[in-house]
Amino acid sequence: MTAGILAGVLILASCSKAESSGPETSDTPSAPSVKAVVDGRIVATIGGEKREWYVTHVDSDGEWKSGSFWRDAPMKSAHLAISGLTEKDIKPTGKGDMRLSMIVTNLSGSPQVMSSQMFFLPDGPVKAWASDENGSFAVVVDHVSIDGDFLELEGDFAGEVALDAKYDTEMPRTFKVEDGAFDVRVRKYD
């Protein structure tokens, strides 16, 4: 499965539970409005354009729903998937959203990023410009702390994301990613 398809599947799958569990907005008169809570934000300049994304969740009837999470990984590390949405909502818009994925070790000391990927979706969820498709990408974690099921993370990122050669596009085939920064809080996924 290519990174582009994988990114689209990951973003849509991470939110599919929220979309399929029934009405959550005021679109249905009898349903109370459930607003997304912002758990942090991500900023970067991509292709010369400054961008901002929101990391969000909803807690509907005691059920946590989010496209961002962390899991325990071997050797006292954590695997993180952080979905950045262009709107303060739980559902991806499909245009301009992004996702950071990384494994961070040494959570109680000086955190180290062992592997990282970025997916950028400027043209909808089917085609993703990815750091693992002939691009280069680096993440530095400046701070990490764990409070129960929650992991707070701050850091920086930069590099390049590229579109798989099999896709046609009128957009640039690569985007330079500069001045990336994140300050987020994500919940553990069991």
Long-range contacts (C-beta under 8 A, 24 or more apart in sequence): 2-133, 2-164, 2-166, 3-117, 3-119, 3-128, 3-130, 3-132, 3-133, 3-164, 4-119, 4-126, 4-127, 4-128, 4-129, 4-130, 4-133, 4-163, 4-164, 4-167, 5-126, 5-128, 6-119, 6-128, 7-99, 7-119, 7-121, 7-125, 7-128, 7-130, 8-121, 8-125, 8-126, 8-127, 8-128, 10-81, 10-99, 10-119, 11-67, 11-83, 11-92, 11-97, 11-99, 11-119, 11-121, 11-125, 12-92, 12-125, 14-66, 14-67, 14-68, 14-69, 14-81, 14-83, 15-65, 15-67, 15-83, 15-90, 15-91, 15-92, 17-65, 18-58, 18-60, 18-65, 18-90, 18-91, 19-91, 21-60, 21-63, 21-65, 24-58, 24-60, 24-90, 34-58, 34-60, 36-88, 36-89, 36-90, 38-88, 39-66, 39-68, 39-184, 39-185, 39-186, 40-182, 40-183, 40-184, 40-185, 41-84, 41-182, 41-183, 41-184, 42-82, 42-84, 42-98, 42-100, 42-180, 42-181, 42-182, 42-184, 43-179, 43-180, 43-181, 43-182, 44-157, 44-177, 44-178, 44-179, 44-180, 44-181, 45-177, 45-178, 45-179, 45-180, 46-120, 46-122, 46-161, 46-175, 46-176, 46-177, 46-178, 47-172, 47-175, 47-176, 48-176, 51-86, 51-96, 52-86, 53-84, 53-85, 53-86, 53-97, 53-98, 54-84, 54-85, 54-86, 54-87, 54-88, 54-89, 55-82, 55-83, 55-84, 55-85, 55-182, 55-184, 55-185, 55-186, 56-85, 56-88, 56-89, 56-90, 57-90, 57-187, 58-90, 64-187, 65-90, 66-90, 66-186, 66-187, 67-92, 67-99, 68-184, 68-186, 68-187, 69-186, 69-187, 69-188, 69-189, 70-151, 70-186, 70-187, 70-188, 70-189, 71-188, 71-189, 71-190, 72-188, 73-103, 75-105, 76-105, 76-106, 76-107, 76-108, 77-103, 77-104, 77-105, 77-106, 77-107, 77-114, 78-103, 78-104, 78-107, 78-151, 79-103, 80-104, 80-151, 80-153, 80-186, 82-153, 82-182, 82-184, 82-186, 92-121, 92-125, 94-121, 94-124, 94-125, 95-121, 95-122, 95-123, 95-124, 96-121, 96-122, 97-121, 97-125, 100-139, 100-157, 100-182, 102-139, 102-141, 104-141, 104-144, 104-153, 107-144, 107-146, 107-151, 111-141, 111-143, 111-144, 112-141, 113-138, 113-139, 113-140, 113-141, 113-155, 116-157, 118-157, 118-159, 118-161, 118-177, 119-161, 120-161, 120-175, 120-177, 122-171, 122-175, 123-169, 123-171, 127-163, 127-164, 127-167, 127-169, 128-163, 129-161, 129-162, 129-163, 129-174, 129-175, 130-161, 130-162, 130-163, 130-164, 131-159, 131-160, 131-161, 131-162, 133-161, 133-162, 133-163, 133-164, 134-162, 134-174, 135-159, 135-160, 135-161, 135-162, 135-174, 136-160, 137-161, 137-177, 149-187, 149-188, 150-185, 150-186, 150-187, 150-188, 151-185, 151-186, 151-187, 151-188, 152-184, 152-185, 153-182, 153-183, 153-184, 153-185, 153-186, 154-181, 154-182, 154-183, 154-184, 155-181, 155-182, 156-180, 156-181, 156-182, 157-181, 157-182
